[in-house]
Amino acid sequence: MTQIMTQALLSVANLRVAYPRQSQQDTIWAVDDVSFELKPGEKMGLVGESGCGKSTLGRAIMRLLPEGSMVEGKAIFQEKLVFELNKTQLRQFRGEVVALIFQDPMTRLDPLMTIGDHCLETIKAHQPRLTKYAAKKLAIETLETVKIPANRWGQYPHEFSGGMRQRVAIALALLLNPKVIVADEPTTSLDVTVSAEILDELTRLCSERDMALLLISHDLAMVGEYCDRLAVMYQGKIVETGEVKSIFDQPQHQYTKSLLDAALHLQAVDESKAINNQESVILEVKNLKQYFTLEANLIQQLFAHEKASVIKAVDDISFDLYSGEILGLVGESGCGKSTLSRTILQLLKPTSGQVKFGGQDLTTLSSHAMRSQRRQLQMVFQDPHACLNPLMTVGESIADPLLIHKLATPTEAKQQVHAMLEKVGLIPTTEYYQRYPKELSGGQQQRVAIARALITKPKLVICDEPVSMLDATVQTQVLELMLALKAEFDLTYLFITHDLWVARFFCDRIAVMNGGKIVEIDSTEKIFTQAQHPYTQKLLSAAPLLATAT
């Protein structure tokens, strides 16, 4: 009796992709001769460093590449050639057949539409005969699977944290019950507990609905925990593929070995850290509150007598940050970490409380006085797009703070920028100086953002998930670079992350945030070995560990 092979849902054969180039130089293939198959219910992880072609591969399958890109090879979905679909077929393919979850949720969300409207529009476009009541019921159920409560239906994307926006994007992908999900770093901005819940949900749906998952990630431990097969990408090519366990146990390619070594290096760090200087306090946060009011609409106010509900994003927080230390701030998405950082920087005026920097209360300063303080207080954002102007070259973006604060002449600024580009590993510096953000990978953009924040030699740098978009090798390089720059420039870091292993590697102390409050603060070693609060214990138990992934 012959064994029946499971038909592939999606097969990619000899795929090559090149982005449009202005010059007539030799073609540079971002994806170079890639072939693989995805079967129903199969979960395949695609890993590799930023810029290796992972995201390009995902976008090519969905036909979301810029106009003028060169594409060779085939992508076949259930015997249909994806690159030959007409507009109507392509629209159906993108929603109902293969759904894409992006790394940056704002590429999917319209800032002028509520979350509810996003859901209803998606359903209406593909299932026009569904009643509004049925569509809303389906949407609310789907939102609840990614832990978004129904009372946030009428809110806009800017009212959600980065992690909450990503949950919305995942819900939109799941609405139409697709056959294949291409997830491009879907949990990069999420804390470990929510990440685990969402990946559990995605992998459960794969089994229940015979849905295939292509999980593009730089997180080897996560891929090891949730995927059956692994493909390792390097310089546009798949250099190794196979069962997860066999690759983790016996990697064949040198690049795969280096990825595993880098990830294990982050996790096998020495836990005995000491705070060098507990005498000098650089930042004092006292009874800080940041409350937001959600107004009920007029009809609700008149007939339901609903009062405005209050979100306590930062709820009476107090802590000291010592000069020269690295304080980690961990907690789930939506717990108030990013709001706290923006309130400290006075990008948001606090509801009440004090923020003293170098003994001066920042909450009392005028906007002009605060602007001059920002030379000493810099921030590295989670999303490098937040601080990179798409119309400015990399060199201009990094030089900008020097010229704003009149710290250098244009000639001096250019020299300093070249030196900083070299320090963040963007070599040759003359080439990267002239590039625009759109010509860089996500990881390269984040290095530019770090260089821009450090160019003024600030005393305190607030880092909001600065390495969450980077693969393990680049993460390690950037963290070690930040440690070297800390020693060179006598920096102090407030380091916000949802990655507990990064926090353990990098931080002297850790503050754990939950529901707008700091529930526990202690040395890194004690947090990891003697956690007191149940929430801290929950976070630690949810964190995927590479050593156990095998």
Backbone torsions as a table, in degrees:
resi	resn	phi	psi	omega
1	MET	NA	125.1	-179.1
2	THR	-79.2	140.4	-179.0
3	GLN	-78.7	131.3	179.6
4	ILE	-83.9	122.2	178.6
5	MET	-79.6	138.9	176.6
6	THR	-67.7	126.2	-179.3
7	GLN	-64.6	135.6	177.8
8	ALA	-70.1	136.4	173.5
9	LEU	-72.5	-45.5	-176.3
10	LEU	-134.7	128.7	174.1
11	SER	-129.7	136.3	179.5
12	VAL	-116.0	127.6	-175.8
13	ALA	-126.8	122.4	174.0
14	ASN	49.0	43.5	-176.7
15	LEU	-76.0	130.8	173.6
16	ARG	-130.8	136.4	-179.6
17	VAL	-134.0	132.9	173.3
18	ALA	-130.9	134.6	178.3
19	TYR	-77.0	154.0	178.7
20	PRO	-61.3	137.7	179.9
21	ARG	-123.3	145.4	-179.0
22	GLN	-77.1	-37.2	-177.5
23	SER	-87.2	165.7	-178.3
24	GLN	-96.0	32.8	179.8
25	GLN	-73.4	174.5	177.2
26	ASP	-57.6	145.2	-179.5
27	THR	-63.8	132.4	175.5
28	ILE	-104.8	115.8	-176.9
29	TRP	-87.8	112.3	177.1
30	ALA	-70.6	-34.1	171.3
31	VAL	-123.4	126.9	-169.5
32	ASP	-128.4	100.5	173.8
33	ASP	59.8	56.8	-178.2
34	VAL	-100.6	132.7	176.6
35	SER	-135.2	137.2	173.5
36	PHE	-165.9	166.7	177.8
37	GLU	-129.2	148.3	174.6
38	LEU	-123.9	124.9	-179.8
39	LYS	-100.8	160.4	178.2
40	PRO	-55.1	133.7	178.3
41	GLY	78.9	-1.7	-176.9
42	GLU	-86.6	144.6	179.2
43	LYS	-121.4	111.8	-178.3
44	MET	-114.8	130.5	177.1
45	GLY	-95.9	137.3	177.3
46	LEU	-118.4	112.5	-175.4
47	VAL	-120.7	159.3	179.5
48	GLY	159.3	165.8	-175.6
49	GLU	-72.5	162.3	178.9
50	SER	-61.2	137.7	-178.9
51	GLY	90.1	0.6	-176.9
52	CYS	-82.0	-13.7	178.3
53	GLY	113.0	5.4	-177.6
54	LYS	-59.6	-53.8	-177.3
55	SER	-66.6	-36.4	178.2
56	THR	-60.4	-40.8	177.9
57	LEU	-60.6	-46.7	178.9
58	GLY	-60.7	-42.6	-178.6
59	ARG	-71.2	-33.2	179.3
60	ALA	-64.7	-42.0	179.3
61	ILE	-60.1	-36.3	-178.4
62	MET	-88.2	-1.1	-175.0
63	ARG	56.1	51.2	179.2
64	LEU	-117.6	26.0	179.9
65	LEU	-81.9	155.6	177.5
66	PRO	-60.0	151.0	178.6
67	GLU	-60.5	138.0	179.7
68	GLY	94.4	-3.9	176.6
69	SER	-68.8	147.4	176.9
70	MET	-93.9	129.9	178.8
71	VAL	-130.9	127.4	175.1
72	GLU	-124.3	157.9	179.6
73	GLY	95.3	-167.9	-174.6
74	LYS	-132.7	148.1	166.1
75	ALA	-127.4	119.7	-174.6
76	ILE	-118.5	123.6	175.3
77	PHE	-114.1	114.3	-179.4
78	GLN	44.1	54.6	176.2
79	GLU	69.5	6.3	175.2
80	LYS	-102.0	135.1	179.0
81	LEU	-81.8	112.1	-174.3
82	VAL	-60.5	-38.5	-176.1
83	PHE	-74.7	-3.4	179.3
84	GLU	-114.0	6.4	179.5
85	LEU	-69.2	141.6	174.5
86	ASN	-80.6	178.4	-173.6
87	LYS	-59.3	-43.4	-179.2
88	THR	-65.5	-45.5	179.1
89	GLN	-63.6	-38.4	-178.4
90	LEU	-66.7	-38.8	178.1
91	ARG	-60.8	-45.0	178.5
92	GLN	-65.7	-43.3	-179.1
93	PHE	-57.9	-42.6	-174.6
94	ARG	-70.3	-25.9	-177.9
95	GLY	-104.5	-49.0	-171.2
96	GLU	-91.5	-23.2	-174.4
97	VAL	-101.5	-56.6	179.9
98	VAL	-128.2	118.8	179.3
99	ALA	-105.5	141.6	-179.9
100	LEU	-112.5	129.4	173.4
101	ILE	-107.6	117.8	-175.0
102	PHE	-81.3	161.6	174.3
103	GLN	-66.5	-41.6	-179.3
104	ASP	-106.7	108.9	-174.9
105	PRO	-62.5	-23.3	-177.2
106	MET	-68.9	-14.0	174.9
107	THR	-72.1	-15.9	-178.3
108	ARG	-106.8	-17.9	-172.0
109	LEU	-106.3	134.3	177.6
110	ASP	-89.4	120.7	-176.4
111	PRO	-63.1	-16.5	-178.0
112	LEU	-95.1	0.5	-179.2
113	MET	-114.4	142.1	175.9
114	THR	-72.2	165.0	178.3
115	ILE	-60.6	-42.2	178.2
116	GLY	-59.8	-43.6	179.5
117	ASP	-62.9	-38.0	176.4
118	HIS	-56.9	-47.0	-178.5
119	CYS	-64.2	-48.0	-177.3
120	LEU	-64.2	-38.2	179.5
121	GLU	-64.0	-42.3	-180.0
122	THR	-62.4	-45.6	-178.6
123	ILE	-66.9	-42.9	-177.3
124	LYS	-63.5	-37.6	-178.6
125	ALA	-64.3	-30.8	-175.8
126	HIS	-108.2	-25.4	179.6
127	GLN	-131.3	68.8	-172.6
128	PRO	-62.9	-21.7	-176.8
129	ARG	-82.4	-10.3	-179.4
130	LEU	-70.4	135.8	178.6
131	THR	-68.7	158.7	-179.6
132	LYS	-62.1	-37.1	179.1
133	TYR	-62.7	-46.9	-179.1
134	ALA	-65.9	-39.4	179.7
135	ALA	-63.8	-43.0	-179.6
136	LYS	-67.2	-38.2	178.7
137	LYS	-61.6	-46.7	178.6
138	LEU	-61.4	-43.5	-178.1
139	ALA	-64.3	-45.2	-178.8
140	ILE	-64.3	-39.9	177.5
141	GLU	-62.3	-42.3	-179.0
142	THR	-68.2	-41.9	177.0
143	LEU	-60.8	-38.7	-179.1
144	GLU	-67.8	-27.3	177.3
145	THR	-66.6	-25.0	176.3
146	VAL	-105.6	23.0	171.9
147	LYS	64.5	40.0	171.8
148	ILE	-111.0	113.6	-176.3
149	PRO	-70.4	155.3	-176.7
150	ALA	-61.0	-26.7	-177.0
151	ASN	-71.3	-3.9	177.4
152	ARG	-101.4	8.4	-179.2
153	TRP	-53.4	-40.5	-174.1
154	GLY	-91.4	7.5	-178.9
155	GLN	-88.5	163.2	-178.8
156	TYR	-101.8	159.9	-177.8
157	PRO	-53.8	-36.6	-177.5
158	HIS	-67.9	-14.6	179.1
159	GLU	-88.5	2.3	179.4
160	PHE	-109.4	149.2	172.9
161	SER	-70.8	167.2	178.7
162	GLY	-55.3	-42.7	-179.6
163	GLY	-67.0	-39.7	179.1
164	MET	-66.5	-37.1	176.8
165	ARG	-62.5	-37.8	179.8
166	GLN	-67.1	-34.2	176.7
167	ARG	-63.4	-38.7	177.9
168	VAL	-62.1	-44.8	-179.4
169	ALA	-60.7	-39.0	179.1
170	ILE	-67.9	-41.3	177.4
171	ALA	-60.2	-42.2	179.8
172	LEU	-62.7	-35.6	178.9
173	ALA	-69.2	-33.6	-176.3
174	LEU	-83.7	-15.8	-173.8
175	LEU	-53.4	-39.1	-171.6
176	LEU	-98.9	11.2	176.4
177	ASN	53.1	59.2	-175.4
178	PRO	-71.0	164.1	179.9
179	LYS	-83.8	-31.6	-179.8
180	VAL	-133.0	136.9	171.6
181	ILE	-115.8	124.6	171.8
182	VAL	-100.1	107.7	-174.7
183	ALA	-107.9	109.0	-177.3
184	ASP	-94.9	99.4	-178.1
185	GLU	50.8	55.2	-169.5
186	PRO	-70.0	-19.0	-177.0
187	THR	-119.9	19.3	-178.7
188	THR	-54.7	-40.7	-175.1
189	SER	-96.0	11.6	-176.7
190	LEU	-106.6	148.7	175.2
191	ASP	-71.1	168.0	-172.6
192	VAL	-63.3	-36.3	-177.0
193	THR	-69.0	-46.5	-179.7
194	VAL	-69.7	-38.3	176.9
195	SER	-57.0	-45.9	179.8
196	ALA	-63.1	-42.5	-179.7
197	GLU	-62.5	-44.2	-176.6
198	ILE	-69.8	-41.0	179.2
199	LEU	-70.5	-34.1	172.8
200	ASP	-59.6	-43.8	-179.5
201	GLU	-64.0	-47.6	-179.2
202	LEU	-61.5	-45.2	-177.7
203	THR	-71.0	-32.6	175.6
204	ARG	-64.3	-43.5	178.9
205	LEU	-63.5	-35.5	176.8
206	CYS	-57.4	-46.0	-178.8
207	SER	-68.5	-47.4	-174.6
208	GLU	-67.8	-39.7	-172.4
209	ARG	-105.1	7.1	-174.3
210	ASP	54.3	40.2	-178.4
211	MET	-95.1	138.5	178.8
212	ALA	-94.4	149.4	-179.4
213	LEU	-127.5	125.5	169.5
214	LEU	-106.8	107.2	-174.6
215	LEU	-101.8	105.9	179.4
216	ILE	-89.0	122.4	-173.7
217	SER	-156.6	158.1	169.8
218	HIS	-102.2	-1.9	-174.0
219	ASP	-95.0	98.8	-175.9
220	LEU	-63.7	-39.3	-178.4
221	ALA	-63.0	-41.7	-179.3
222	MET	-65.7	-45.4	178.9
223	VAL	-61.5	-40.2	179.5
224	GLY	-61.8	-33.1	-176.9
225	GLU	-80.8	-31.4	-170.0
226	TYR	-113.2	-11.1	-175.2
227	CYS	-111.0	154.4	176.7
228	ASP	-86.9	-44.7	-176.9
229	ARG	-119.7	160.5	-177.3
230	LEU	-134.5	135.4	171.7
231	ALA	-122.6	129.0	-177.9
232	VAL	-104.8	124.2	-177.7
233	MET	-107.0	138.9	179.2
234	TYR	-148.4	123.6	178.9
235	GLN	49.9	46.9	173.8
236	GLY	85.2	-7.9	-177.3
237	LYS	-115.8	151.1	168.8
238	ILE	-85.2	112.6	-173.9
239	VAL	-94.3	-17.4	179.1
240	GLU	-157.5	138.8	177.3
241	THR	-146.9	148.7	-179.3
242	GLY	164.6	-172.9	176.7
243	GLU	-62.8	141.8	-177.7
244	VAL	-54.4	-49.8	-175.1
245	LYS	-61.3	-42.2	-177.8
246	SER	-67.5	-36.6	178.7
247	ILE	-70.3	-41.1	178.7
248	PHE	-65.4	-38.2	-178.1
249	ASP	-76.1	-40.8	-175.2
250	GLN	-139.6	72.7	177.9
251	PRO	-64.7	137.0	-177.0
252	GLN	-95.5	-39.6	-174.8
253	HIS	-87.2	143.7	-178.1
254	GLN	-60.0	-36.4	-179.0
255	TYR	-67.1	-39.9	177.0
256	THR	-60.5	-42.3	179.1
257	LYS	-60.9	-41.5	-178.9
258	SER	-67.1	-36.8	177.0
259	LEU	-62.3	-47.6	179.9
260	LEU	-63.2	-41.8	179.2
261	ASP	-61.5	-42.5	-178.9
262	ALA	-65.0	-42.1	-179.8
263	ALA	-65.7	-41.5	179.4
264	LEU	-68.9	-31.5	177.9
265	HIS	-61.8	-40.5	177.9
266	LEU	-63.1	-36.6	-173.8
267	GLN	-88.0	-20.3	-175.4
268	ALA	-101.3	26.6	-175.6
269	VAL	-72.3	151.3	176.4
270	ASP	-66.0	128.2	-174.3
271	GLU	-86.9	-10.0	-175.3
272	SER	-84.9	94.4	178.7
273	LYS	-112.0	144.5	178.8
274	ALA	-122.1	145.2	176.3
275	ILE	-87.6	120.4	-172.1
276	ASN	-69.7	-38.5	-168.6
277	ASN	-136.2	93.3	179.7
278	GLN	-93.9	3.1	-179.5
279	GLU	-82.5	-45.1	-172.6
280	SER	-94.6	112.5	177.8
281	VAL	-92.5	123.6	-179.9
282	ILE	-93.4	-31.3	-178.1
283	LEU	-135.8	127.7	175.7
284	GLU	-119.8	122.1	175.6
285	VAL	-110.3	122.5	-176.2
286	LYS	-125.7	120.5	174.3
287	ASN	47.3	42.0	-175.7
288	LEU	-76.8	130.4	178.4
289	LYS	-129.0	139.0	173.2
290	GLN	-136.2	100.8	-177.7
291	TYR	-107.0	138.4	175.6
292	PHE	-116.7	141.2	-179.6
293	THR	-104.6	127.6	173.4
294	LEU	-98.5	107.1	-177.3
295	GLU	-74.9	135.6	171.5
296	ALA	-73.3	147.1	179.9
297	ASN	-73.0	168.7	-172.3
298	LEU	-58.0	-43.1	-179.2
299	ILE	-61.8	-44.2	179.5
300	GLN	-62.7	-40.5	-179.0
301	GLN	-64.7	-39.1	-176.0
302	LEU	-75.0	-44.5	-170.1
303	PHE	-103.0	-33.6	-176.2
304	ALA	-100.5	-5.2	-179.0
305	HIS	53.1	37.0	179.6
306	GLU	-80.2	135.6	176.4
307	LYS	-93.3	159.4	177.2
308	ALA	-63.0	133.5	177.8
309	SER	-92.0	149.2	-175.6
310	VAL	-111.8	130.2	172.9
311	ILE	-99.5	118.3	179.1
312	LYS	-91.8	81.5	-174.6
313	ALA	-67.6	-39.9	173.4
314	VAL	-127.1	117.3	-167.9
315	ASP	-121.3	85.2	174.6
316	ASP	62.8	59.8	-177.8
317	ILE	-98.7	136.1	175.1
318	SER	-135.5	133.2	171.5
319	PHE	-165.2	160.6	174.7
320	ASP	-112.4	143.7	174.8
321	LEU	-117.2	124.2	-176.0
322	TYR	-87.7	147.7	179.5
323	SER	-60.3	127.6	177.3
324	GLY	87.8	-1.6	-179.4
325	GLU	-97.3	167.6	173.1
326	ILE	-118.8	111.5	178.4
327	LEU	-102.2	121.0	178.1
328	GLY	-88.9	141.5	177.1
329	LEU	-121.9	110.9	-176.4
330	VAL	-119.4	157.0	179.8
331	GLY	158.4	167.6	-174.0
332	GLU	-73.5	160.1	178.9
333	SER	-60.9	137.4	-178.4
334	GLY	87.7	1.2	-178.1
335	CYS	-81.6	-11.9	177.3
336	GLY	112.6	4.6	-177.3
337	LYS	-58.2	-53.9	-177.0
338	SER	-68.1	-36.9	177.4
339	THR	-62.6	-40.6	177.2
340	LEU	-59.4	-46.0	-178.7
341	SER	-62.9	-41.4	-179.5
342	ARG	-70.3	-30.4	177.3
343	THR	-72.2	-38.9	176.2
344	ILE	-59.3	-41.5	-178.9
345	LEU	-79.5	-2.1	-178.1
346	GLN	63.1	23.6	169.2
347	LEU	-72.1	-25.7	169.4
348	LEU	-122.4	129.3	177.6
349	LYS	-75.4	130.5	-175.9
350	PRO	-69.7	153.8	173.2
351	THR	-65.1	-42.3	173.8
352	SER	-164.7	170.3	178.5
353	GLY	106.8	177.3	-176.9
354	GLN	-123.7	148.5	170.8
355	VAL	-131.8	105.7	-179.2
356	LYS	-102.3	123.4	177.6
357	PHE	-118.2	117.0	-175.6
358	GLY	59.6	33.2	178.4
359	GLY	86.1	-10.2	-178.0
360	GLN	-100.2	132.3	-179.1
361	ASP	-79.3	109.9	-176.6
362	LEU	-67.9	-24.9	-176.6
363	THR	-68.6	-17.1	-178.5
364	THR	-95.7	-5.8	-174.3
365	LEU	-79.7	149.8	172.5
366	SER	-72.4	164.6	-179.2
367	SER	-62.5	-34.3	179.0
368	HIS	-67.1	-44.5	-179.9
369	ALA	-66.2	-36.6	179.5
370	MET	-67.5	-35.8	-179.9
371	ARG	-61.2	-40.4	179.6
372	SER	-69.5	-27.7	177.3
373	GLN	-69.6	-23.9	-173.2
374	ARG	-69.1	-12.7	173.0
375	ARG	-63.7	-36.4	-178.7
376	GLN	-86.8	-17.8	-175.9
377	LEU	-121.9	105.9	-178.6
378	GLN	-117.4	163.7	-178.2
379	MET	-135.6	139.2	171.1
380	VAL	-109.9	117.6	-174.7
381	PHE	-83.9	161.4	176.5
382	GLN	-62.2	-41.3	-178.2
383	ASP	-109.1	113.0	-176.6
384	PRO	-60.4	-21.7	177.6
385	HIS	-60.6	-23.5	-177.3
386	ALA	-65.6	-22.6	-178.4
387	CYS	-126.7	5.0	178.8
388	LEU	-110.5	121.3	178.1
389	ASN	-77.7	121.6	-177.2
390	PRO	-63.5	-17.6	-178.8
391	LEU	-92.4	-4.5	179.7
392	MET	-106.5	144.2	175.3
393	THR	-69.7	165.5	177.9
394	VAL	-56.5	-44.9	-179.5
395	GLY	-61.0	-44.0	179.4
396	GLU	-64.2	-40.9	-179.5
397	SER	-62.0	-43.8	-178.0
398	ILE	-72.0	-35.8	-178.6
399	ALA	-73.1	-25.0	-172.9
400	ASP	-50.1	-50.3	-179.6
401	PRO	-60.8	-34.1	178.3
402	LEU	-63.4	-40.1	-178.5
403	LEU	-76.7	-37.3	178.0
404	ILE	-59.9	-45.3	-177.4
405	HIS	-89.7	5.2	177.8
406	LYS	54.5	48.2	-179.5
407	LEU	-97.3	-9.4	-177.7
408	ALA	-160.5	154.3	171.1
409	THR	-76.0	163.1	178.1
410	PRO	-53.6	-39.4	179.5
411	THR	-66.9	-45.2	178.7
412	GLU	-63.8	-40.2	-179.7
413	ALA	-60.8	-42.1	-179.4
414	LYS	-61.8	-42.7	178.7
415	GLN	-62.2	-44.8	-179.2
416	GLN	-65.0	-37.3	179.3
417	VAL	-65.0	-43.9	178.3
418	HIS	-59.8	-41.4	178.8
419	ALA	-64.1	-41.1	-178.9
420	MET	-70.2	-38.4	176.4
421	LEU	-58.8	-39.8	178.3
422	GLU	-64.9	-40.1	-178.8
423	LYS	-65.8	-33.2	179.2
424	VAL	-92.8	10.1	170.4
425	GLY	80.3	21.4	177.3
426	LEU	-99.6	86.1	-172.6
427	ILE	-122.8	139.4	1.7
428	PRO	-72.5	136.9	-173.2
429	THR	-64.1	-34.2	-179.1
430	THR	-62.9	-35.4	179.6
431	GLU	-71.9	-47.1	-177.5
432	TYR	-69.5	-29.5	178.8
433	TYR	-57.4	-38.0	-174.5
434	GLN	-87.9	-10.8	-175.5
435	ARG	-76.4	161.1	174.2
436	TYR	-104.9	155.8	-177.8
437	PRO	-50.9	-37.1	-177.2
438	LYS	-66.4	-16.9	-179.9
439	GLU	-90.8	5.6	-179.0
440	LEU	-113.9	153.6	171.9
441	SER	-73.9	168.9	178.6
442	GLY	-57.2	-41.9	179.9
443	GLY	-65.6	-40.2	178.3
444	GLN	-67.3	-39.1	176.7
445	GLN	-59.7	-40.5	-178.7
446	GLN	-66.7	-33.5	177.0
447	ARG	-66.3	-36.5	176.1
448	VAL	-64.3	-42.2	179.6
449	ALA	-61.7	-39.6	178.4
450	ILE	-66.3	-43.6	178.5
451	ALA	-60.8	-40.7	-179.7
452	ARG	-64.5	-39.5	-179.7
453	ALA	-69.9	-33.2	-173.9
454	LEU	-91.3	-9.5	-173.2
455	ILE	-64.4	-28.6	-179.4
456	THR	-85.9	3.0	-178.1
457	LYS	53.7	59.6	-178.0
458	PRO	-71.7	165.3	176.6
459	LYS	-86.4	-34.9	-178.2
460	LEU	-128.1	129.2	176.1
461	VAL	-118.9	123.1	174.9
462	ILE	-95.8	118.8	-175.2
463	CYS	-109.2	114.2	-178.9
464	ASP	-101.9	95.2	-178.7
465	GLU	53.4	53.2	-171.6
466	PRO	-72.7	-16.8	-179.0
467	VAL	-120.1	12.2	-174.2
468	SER	-66.8	-23.0	-178.1
469	MET	-92.9	0.6	-172.6
470	LEU	-101.8	149.3	175.2
471	ASP	-72.6	169.3	-171.4
472	ALA	-59.0	-41.0	-178.0
473	THR	-66.5	-45.0	-178.9
474	VAL	-71.9	-36.2	174.6
475	GLN	-52.9	-51.7	-177.9
476	THR	-61.1	-44.2	179.6
477	GLN	-60.8	-45.8	-176.8
478	VAL	-67.9	-41.8	178.8
479	LEU	-64.1	-41.6	178.6
480	GLU	-69.1	-34.3	173.4
481	LEU	-61.3	-45.2	-179.8
482	MET	-64.7	-34.2	175.7
483	LEU	-67.0	-41.4	178.9
484	ALA	-64.9	-42.3	179.0
485	LEU	-67.8	-33.0	176.5
486	LYS	-60.3	-45.6	179.5
487	ALA	-67.4	-40.8	-176.5
488	GLU	-68.6	-41.6	-174.1
489	PHE	-106.5	6.3	-179.1
490	ASP	55.4	54.9	-176.5
491	LEU	-88.8	157.3	169.7
492	THR	-121.6	136.8	-178.7
493	TYR	-118.4	134.3	161.7
494	LEU	-104.9	113.5	-165.8
495	PHE	-114.1	106.8	-178.7
496	ILE	-91.9	127.3	179.8
497	THR	-154.3	154.8	170.4
498	HIS	-103.6	-3.8	-177.3
499	ASP	-93.3	105.4	-175.2
500	LEU	-65.1	-32.2	-179.4
501	TRP	-70.6	-36.9	175.0
502	VAL	-64.3	-42.7	178.6
503	ALA	-61.1	-41.6	-179.0
504	ARG	-67.1	-38.5	-179.7
505	PHE	-65.5	-38.6	-163.7
506	PHE	-104.3	-29.6	-165.9
507	CYS	-101.1	149.0	175.2
508	ASP	-82.9	-44.5	176.5
509	ARG	-127.6	159.9	178.3
510	ILE	-132.4	132.7	172.2
511	ALA	-109.6	128.7	-178.6
512	VAL	-101.2	124.9	-177.3
513	MET	-109.4	139.0	176.7
514	ASN	-152.0	127.2	177.8
515	GLY	58.2	38.9	177.0
516	GLY	82.4	-1.6	-178.3
517	LYS	-120.6	153.7	169.2
518	ILE	-87.6	114.8	-174.7
519	VAL	-92.7	-19.2	179.9
520	GLU	-159.9	137.8	176.2
521	ILE	-142.5	128.5	-176.9
522	ASP	-165.8	179.8	176.2
523	SER	-63.7	152.9	-178.9
524	THR	-56.1	-43.2	-178.1
525	GLU	-60.8	-44.1	-178.1
526	LYS	-69.0	-36.6	178.3
527	ILE	-60.6	-40.6	-176.8
528	PHE	-82.2	-26.1	-175.7
529	THR	-108.6	-24.5	-177.1
530	GLN	-136.9	46.6	-179.2
531	ALA	-58.9	132.3	-176.0
532	GLN	-96.2	-40.2	-172.4
533	HIS	-84.3	139.7	179.4
534	PRO	-57.2	-34.4	-179.4
535	TYR	-67.4	-40.9	176.8
536	THR	-60.4	-43.2	179.5
537	GLN	-62.8	-37.6	178.5
538	LYS	-65.3	-43.8	178.5
539	LEU	-59.4	-46.3	-177.9
540	LEU	-63.8	-38.8	-178.3
541	SER	-72.1	-23.3	-178.2
542	ALA	-86.4	-15.2	-174.5
543	ALA	-72.6	121.5	178.7
544	PRO	-68.5	136.3	-177.4
545	LEU	-116.4	126.9	-175.7
546	LEU	-60.3	-38.2	-178.0
547	ALA	-60.3	-32.0	-178.6
548	THR	-92.4	-10.5	-178.4
549	ALA	-69.3	-21.8	179.7
550	THR	-82.2	NA	NA
